[in-house]
Amino acid sequence: MNQVKRPVCLTIGGSDSCGGAGIQADLRVFHAFGLQGISATTALTAQNPNNITRIEPVSLAQLDAELHALFDYYDIAVVKTGMLLDGEHVALVSALLQQRHKGALVVDPVMISSSAKQLLDAGGMDALVHAILPRATLMTPNLDEAAVLLGEGICDPVVAAKKLVEQLHCAVLLKGGHGAGDELLDILCDSEGNLSEFPHPRQAWDEEQSHGTGCRLASAVAASLASGESLAPSVKKAIKFLQSH
Ligand code: PLP
């Protein structure tokens, strides 16, 4: 067993070659929260801030070996998932979490990049809904992902957040970032249906942080949960973290 005293956070997701999103972004966030960050990779992406030019799946054998190596050594406080690619990768991750992870699970249901590349296929979506989300502590969809999960357009985000909790049986942080305007509203609906609203200004565009905001928000919530905060304070702290980093 490891001698690491800091809480350990594991991110399971895709590698972003330009470091703005994916596991690279998550590890930076965990480090900024003073935690030990570790990662297991589902896919390698070739990308820059404008485009993803190639996606190479990591073999199931490699992902399985990475996850076992990590769970064998570390006492993992919180797991965050990001880009899970397809049904086979989701099934492997869900089986392993079922066997070996008793702590919190934050799921960013990554489907399509802001450059319009598909990061989760239809089989992956089905497996995510049936095998991963029912055991998640929190999922963090944006408005587009919420519409896909609900199978309908979003007219009222509060109604949508409540419906997602009822249908998918996990707490939901519905992010307003893909809406219009400079004032955004993120809505947390916990698994009992209690609502908290987090209005905040849209972040100014920044060359280095040009994408990956969704990844960083979910990993900041995961980091805050790993530091012992409960759900709503973790979301508040994560939004504040993003505003200042
Ligand atoms: N690449 C990887 C590996 C990701 O995990 C993500 C998002 O989770 C993206 C790219 C897309 O990020 P964005 O939608 O901010 O462009």
Residues whose N, C-alpha, C, O or C-beta is under 5 A from the ligand:
A	BS01	PLP	G14 S15 D16 A21 G22 T45 G82 M83 V110 I112 S113 S114 S115 H211 G212 T213 C215
